[in-house]
Structures are given as C-alpha cells and as structure tokens.
Amino acid sequence: MLRLDKYLSDSGKYTRSESSRLIRQGKVTADGVVIRDPAIKVDESTVRVAVDGITVSYSKYNYLMLNKPQGTVCTTDSGDERSVMQLVPKYYSGRGAFPCGRLDIDTTGLVIITDDGPLAHALLSPKHHCEKKYRFSCISLTDDQIKLLENGLEFSDFTSKPCSVDRMSPQSGTITITEGKYHQIKRMFLAVGSEITELERISFAGIDIDTSLGRGEWRELTDDEINILHKNAAQGIS
C-alpha cells in the first residue's frame, strides 16, 4: 500500500509537492472516486488512478534509454558536469537511478539508466554474459585479425571470451562481446595490430538503440523493452 501522493510522484510525471497539490484540488481520482487527502493509501497493484481524467500508471522502478554523446562519463557524481545523469531530469537522480554499466568518455551510443538495482546487478554480473554490440571504425582489420579477436585473447589481467565480428569494410564493422572490461574492445584491437578510431554501442542485453534519438537525447523504455531486460536477467541467473 502506498500514499496516493507517493503513487503519483513515483509515476515520474509529478513531484511530491505537485502530487499533493493536485490531490487537494480534487483533480485526482482513485478507482473513479475523487480523493482530496494525499495521505490516503492505495494498493498500487490494483488501483486505477487518474489526473484530470488521464490515467497515471505506477512504476516501482524507472528505465531509460540514453544516446550517450562523446565527452560524457557514466557516473552518478552530481557535481560532474560531464556525467550522463546531467542529460536526464533530476527526478531520476533523486530516485537513485544510475547508468547500468559504463562506456568510455569517447565511446557513444546506448546507455540504460535505471534505479532497479537487482536487475542491473543481474545484467552486469560476470556470470551473466550479457551481450553488448558495438559499431566500430578502425585503422584496418583483416580476416586473420578477426579470427584472433573471435577466438579470445589473453591479457595480463583477463582473457577475453570468444566474440563475434561482422566486418562491413576493411575499416568498419560490428563486434558483439559478453564482457565489459575496462577499455576492452580498444585493447583487443590493439592486441591484434589494429586500432579503434570510433566506437558506438548499438545494443545491450537485447535492447537496440532507438535510432530516432540524437546524441544526448533519451526516452523511457517501453514495456516490451523492460520485459526483454528482465527476461535476459533471469536467464543469466543460475
């Protein structure tokens, strides 16, 4: 059971104070009945809440898709002007949302932002092997170098797992990995005698980036996309 004003604020559409004001003004109904007391408790799993006749859905967690631009970092540091959290409304930071995984400062593309800690933990667990797909540009890439990349490479701190590389030209293609080590793809290319010049994440845990989003733009995930994340997280739990 939740207070009605918290139900509204958790929807992400109103602040707590706005929610209380709307309720006192008689603009909010619960199961068709006008409620004027913000402290009234409702069952978030069954109640139908509307503001000015428009249904407001409850969300325990928030899930966003961001098209990360260059020069930004995946941190929750509110004092860092480069943080990707500066690109979304402060409401989400207030709810404890954070980037699910990290991209390098010069890597662009898909970042999932959520306050669903259990889901993020499952997706980022080393035991999960969540797929991440990137579009890359490089100096050059031969068939032999692709084989080396796909078979896995040994580094001083880890051995990369087998991956998939689809070359579109001698200088570009896509690579799908199941890990997220620091500068992993850049290190892999250097290890086989190539070099990444541009890197963009285009898919994460079964979610493809929305190509209508410009750099720095974001949107909420759809219900279908959220279900895909939960399905992938569940498959990774042994």
HUNOR-V41384 format. One record per run of one state. SS is the DSSP state (H for helix, E for strand, C for the rest). FROM is the first residue (numbers start at 0). TO is the last residue. Records with the same first field share a line. If there is no record, write none. Layout:
SS: FROM-TO, FROM-TO
This chain:
C: 0-0, 10-14, 24-26, 30-31, 34-39, 42-47, 51-52, 56-61, 68-71, 73-81, 87-88, 94-96, 99-106, 114-115, 124-130, 138-141, 151-152, 154-157, 159-162, 169-170, 177-182, 191-194, 204-205, 208-216, 220-221, 235-237
E: 1-2, 27-29, 32-33, 40-41, 48-50, 53-55, 62-67, 72-72, 82-82, 97-98, 107-113, 131-137, 153-153, 158-158, 163-168, 171-176, 195-203, 206-207, 217-219
H: 3-9, 15-23, 83-86, 89-93, 116-123, 142-150, 183-190, 222-234
